[in-house]
C-alpha cells in the first residue's frame, strides 16, 4: 500500500464501521476533535482496561480520578503557564496558522525542529522556501511566535477565579500527593495511576486521532527514594527490546540496538533501572494488545528534546504509514514536580523515611526573639523568622557575622544575628523527610488505538473474494464473538442461537447476534470490525448423534471447527486469555473442511 494510502483506507473504514469520525459534522465539524463510535468506544475501553490491569492492578498501584479543570495556581507552580508552548507561523495571505516545527520536519525529515528557537525556525522556513499548505503563499519573512497550548476558562461567575483544562493527567496526581501518600501509608516506593482526558489547543491537529485537542492519557507516577529504592529487574531482564539510543541517532551510521532489558541497564544504554523496568513491562503489554513489534521501537530523547526537569526520557514509537509516531513516554522527572508544588502550595510534599538505626547529628537551629522582630517588622515578622530558620539550615556560617540579609517577598531586610538565638545542637534522629523522585510512564490511549487499528488492518482473498479484516487481539477486540443461526426461519436454530448468545454474554463476552444476509456476508462484517471468532448454529449440529455442536470460525485464517455447545464458554475463556490457542481447539475437536 502506497505511503498515505494506509491512513486514508483506515480513516474510511473507521468512519464506515463506527470506530471514530470527526465530531460535530452536522455543524461543519471542528479540527482536532473526534467521536468514537460503538466499535471504537469498545476498543478504547478495552485498551484502557488492559492498561489498568497491567500497570495498576498487577503492579499493586493506586488509582485516582482527578478533575479535568484545575485552578490557575496549579499551572503557575508546574510551569505550564510559562513554558507549555509550540511554535506558530501564520500565513499573511490566508490567515491560516501552522505549527512551524512540523512544516520544517515535513520538508526536511532529518531536521529536529523542536530544538530550534522561534528565530531559528523562521530562518529555516525562509531557507527551505516553505509555502502555506493551505493556499500556497510563501512563508518567508513571517515571524514565528510561541503559542501556549492551554485551554483557559473561569471557575464560577466572573473572572475572579481563572482555571485551565489540564494538559496532562499527571498534575492531578502531584497536587494530591500530600493526601495520597497517607493512603500509601507513607512508604516508598509506591505508584499512582490515572486514566483520563487531557486538553491541548493544538495549532495544527492532524493524522486523525494521532494529534487532537482532546485526548486520553494513561499515566503512572512512581514515587521513589532515589538513595534506597531499586526496581526488581528479575522479571523483565530477559525481555528483548529494540532501542534507538541518542548516540545512534546522532551517528552517521547509527542503527538500532537489539538487546535485553538486563543488558541495556547493565551496559548503561538505559541509565536508570526504573526506566528499564517499565520499558520491559511496556514491551510485553504492547505485544499482548496487538502492536506489530516489527513496527515498534523505544527511542531515547536527544539532548535538545529533553524537558528541563527530565534526567532521561525514552519514547515508545510505532510505525504507521511510513512515519514513526510517539505512543508513550518514559521519563525520570526527579523531584521537580513535588518540589515546585511544595514551593507554591501550603502543604507537605515530603515523605518521612525512617533510618534503620537512629542517628546522632549536629543541627543548626534558631529561636527568633519575636518580641524584637514583631515591633521591627510588623506583619512580616513571621516571614522573617521562617527565613532565619531556612538560612540556618542552608548556610549556618552566615550567623558568624553580626547581621544577616534576608529576602522577604523580593525585599531585602537586615537582621541582627543575636536576635536569631542561633545554636548548633546535637540531636538524635529516627529518620528524615525527603522529597520523592518520580518515574513516569505516560501512555497516549488514542494513539495506541490508532496504532492497533493500523497494524491490524489487512487484506486478502477468501473464497475468490477480496476481504478486508482487522486482526485485532482478543484482549482488546470490540466484540469477542459473533453468533449466527445459519438460517433465520427455523425456530430450533434461532432458539439455540439466542441461548448461546445469552450464555456467552452472561460469562462476560461482548457478543453480536446477526441473522441478516448470507453467512459469508455476516462473516465479512465481523472481519471488518475485528471480531476474533464467530459461532454458527446449523441443522447438522442439532441433529447429530450425541452432544449438540456448533461451528467456531477463526477470523484470520478462516478455519472452522465443530465444538460441543456445552464447551463453548470454557473454550472462549481460554482463547480470550491466551491460555488456549485455536490450534489447541482444532486438535481437540472435529475440523470442518472449507
C-alpha positions, 0 to 999 in steps of 0.5 A: 500500500502506497505511503498515505494510502494506509491512513486514508483506507483506515480513516474510511473504514473507521468512519464506515464501521463506527470506530471514530469520525470527526465530531460535530459534522452536522455543524461543519465539524471542528479540527482536532476533535473526534467521536468514537463510535460503538466499535471504537468506544469498545476498543478504547475501553478495552485498551484502557482496561488492559492498561489498568490491569497491567500497570495498576492492578498487577503492579499493586498501584493506586488509582485516582480520578482527578478533575479535568479543570484545575485552578490557575495556581496549579499551572503557575507552580508546574510551569505550564503557564510559562513554558507549555508552548509550540511554535506558530507561523501564520500565513499573511495571505490566508490567515491560516496558522501552522505549527512551524516545527512540523512544516520544517520536519515535513520538508526536511525529515532529518531536521529536529525542529523542536530544538530550534528557537522561534528565530531559528525556525523562521530562518529555516522556513525562509531557507527551505522556501516553505509555502502555506499548505493551505493556499500556497503563499510563501512563508518567508519573512513571517515571524514565528511566535510561541503559542501556549497550548492551554485551554483557559476558562473561569471557575464560577461567575466572573473572572475572579477565579481563572482555571485551565483544562489540564494538559496532562493527567499527571498534575492531578496526581502531584497536587494530591500527593500530600493526601495520597501518600497517607493512603500509601501509608507513607512508604516508598516506593509506591505508584499512582495511576490515572486514566483520563482526558487531557486538553491541548489547543493544538495549532495544527491537529492532524493524522486523525486521532494521532494529534487532537485537542482532546485526548486520553492519557494513561499515566503512572507516577512512581514515587521513589527514594532515589538513595534506597529504592531499586526496581526488581529487574528479575522479571523483565531482564530477559525481555528483548527490546529494540532501542534507538539510543541518542548516540545512534541517532546522532551517528552517521551510521547509527542503527538500532540496538537489539538487546535485553532489558538486563543488558541495556541497564547493565551496559548503561544504554538505559541509565536508570533501572526504573526506566528499564523496568517499565520499558520491559513491562511496556514491551510485553503489554504492547505485544499482548494488545496487538502492536506489530513489534516489527513496527515498534521501537523505544527511542531515547530523547536527544539532548535538545528534546529533553524537558528541563526537569527530565534526567532521561526520557525514552519514547515508545514509537510505532510505525504507521504509514511510513512515519514513526509516531510517539505512543508513550513516554518514559521519563525520570522527572526527579523531584521537580514536580513535588518540589515546585508544588511544595514551593507554591502550595501550603502543604507537605510534599515530603515523605518521612523515611525512617533510618534503620538505626537512629542517628546522632547529628549536629543541627543548626537551629534558631529561636527568633526573639519575636518580641524584637522582630514583631515591633521591627517588622510588623506583619512580616515578622513571621516571614522573617523568622521562617527565613532565619530558620531556612538560612540556618539550615542552608548556610549556618556560617552566615550567623558568624557575622553580626547581621544577616540579609534576608529576602522577604517577598523580593525585599531585602531586610537586615537582621541582627544575628543575636536576635536569631538565638542561633545554636548548633545542637546535637540531636538524635534522629529516627529518620528524615523527610525527603522529597520523592523522585518520580518515574513516569510512564505516560501512555497516549490511549488514542494513539495506541488505538490508532496504532492497533487499528493500523497494524491490524488492518489487512487484506486478502482473498477468501473464497475468490473474494477480496476481504478486508479484516482487522486482526485485532487481539482478543484482549482488546477486540470490540466484540469477542464473538459473533453468533449466527443461526445459519438460517433465520426461519427455523425456530430450533436454530434461532432458539439455540442461537439466542441461548448461546448468545445469552450464555456467552454474554452472561460469562462476560463476552461482548457478543453480536447476534446477526441473522441478516444476509448470507453467512459469508456476508455476516462473516465479512462484517465481523472481519471488518470490525475485528471480531476474533471468532464467530459461532454458527448454529446449523441443522447438522449440529442439532441433529447429530448423534450425541452432544449438540455442536456448533461451528467456531470460525477463526477470523484470520485464517478462516478455519472452522471447527465443530465444538460441543455447545456445552464447551463453548464458554470454557473454550472462549475463556481460554482463547480470550486469555491466551491460555488456549490457542485455536490450534489447541481447539482444532486438535481437540475437536472435529475440523470442518473442511472449507 
